[in-house]
Amino acid sequence: MMSKKGQALVEFVLLLPIIIFIILTMFDFGNIIYQKNHLENVLSNVVSLYENNYTEKEIEDKLSLQKEEISIDIENKGRKEISISLEKKVSVITPGLNYVIDNPYEISTSRSIVYES
């Protein structure tokens, strides 16, 4: 009679790479969602500072955007509308996931401010 322990070991070894891939993918997508949420919070701070007449350079220095590798773009879309955009690149650690999403994955968020007279 053959042992069932050997069969369970073989099945575990066959499924282990799939389980590791799923766990790493969950970490990557969790990190992307976290970074997107963080970028939204930073954008709220940028908008507040911009509304208090800070320049783009002062905002970058005050919030340490260069240290966090966040790029900022403030675009004047007319006399009464301003568009503020933030972008950040997030590295993907899961092997093979770069075939599905870009590595580094770029997240961005933007907000438009309309001044009413």
C-alpha positions in Angstrom: 0.0 0.0 0.0 1.3 3.5 -0.9 1.6 6.3 1.5 -0.8 9.3 1.2 1.7 11.6 2.7 3.8 11.6 -0.5 0.7 12.5 -2.6 -0.2 15.4 -0.3 3.4 16.7 -0.5 3.4 16.6 -4.3 0.0 18.4 -4.5 1.3 21.1 -2.1 4.5 21.6 -4.1 2.4 21.9 -7.3 0.0 24.5 -5.7 2.7 26.5 -3.8 3.7 28.8 -6.7 0.1 29.6 -7.4 -0.6 30.5 -3.8 2.6 32.7 -3.6 1.5 34.5 -6.8 -1.9 35.2 -5.5 -0.5 36.5 -2.1 2.0 38.8 -3.9 -0.7 40.0 -6.3 -2.9 40.9 -3.3 0.0 42.9 -1.8 0.6 44.7 -5.1 -3.0 45.7 -5.5 -3.3 46.7 -1.9 -0.2 48.9 -2.2 -1.6 50.5 -5.4 -5.0 51.2 -3.6 -3.1 52.6 -0.6 -0.9 54.9 -2.8 -4.0 56.1 -4.7 -5.7 57.0 -1.4 -2.5 58.7 -0.2 -2.2 60.7 -3.4 -5.9 61.9 -2.9 -5.0 63.1 0.6 -1.9 64.9 -0.7 -4.0 66.5 -3.4 -6.4 67.9 -0.8 -3.4 69.5 0.9 -2.1 70.9 -2.4 -5.4 72.4 -3.2 -5.6 74.0 0.3 -2.2 75.5 0.0 -2.8 76.7 -3.6 -6.0 78.5 -2.4 -3.9 80.2 0.2 -1.7 81.7 -2.5 1.3 79.3 -2.3 3.4 78.9 -5.5 4.0 75.5 -7.1 7.6 75.5 -5.8 6.5 76.4 -2.2 3.9 73.6 -2.3 6.5 71.1 -3.4 8.9 72.1 -0.7 6.3 72.3 2.1 4.8 68.9 1.3 8.2 67.2 0.4 6.7 66.0 -2.9 10.1 65.4 -4.5 11.1 63.1 -1.6 7.9 61.0 -2.2 8.5 61.1 -6.0 5.2 62.8 -6.7 5.0 65.1 -9.7 2.7 68.1 -9.6 1.2 69.9 -12.6 -0.9 73.1 -12.1 -2.6 74.2 -15.3 -4.5 77.4 -15.8 -7.5 76.5 -18.0 -8.9 80.0 -18.3 -9.6 83.1 -16.2 -11.7 81.2 -13.6 -10.5 77.5 -13.7 -7.4 75.8 -12.5 -6.5 72.1 -12.9 -4.1 70.5 -10.4 -2.8 67.0 -11.2 -0.6 64.7 -9.2 1.2 61.6 -10.5 3.2 58.9 -8.8 4.8 55.6 -10.0 4.4 52.5 -7.9 6.7 49.5 -8.4 5.1 46.1 -8.8 6.9 43.2 -7.0 4.9 40.2 -8.3 6.8 38.4 -11.0 4.7 38.1 -14.2 2.2 40.7 -13.1 4.0 43.2 -15.4 2.4 41.4 -18.3 -1.1 42.5 -17.0 -0.2 46.0 -15.6 2.7 48.3 -16.3 5.7 48.2 -14.1 6.1 50.8 -12.6 2.3 51.3 -12.4 1.4 55.0 -12.7 -1.3 56.4 -10.6 -2.7 59.9 -11.0 -5.4 62.1 -9.6 -6.6 65.6 -10.5 -8.9 68.3 -9.3 -10.3 71.4 -11.0 -10.9 74.6 -9.1 -13.5 77.0 -10.5 -13.5 80.5 -9.1 -16.9 82.2 -9.0 -17.3 85.9 -8.9 
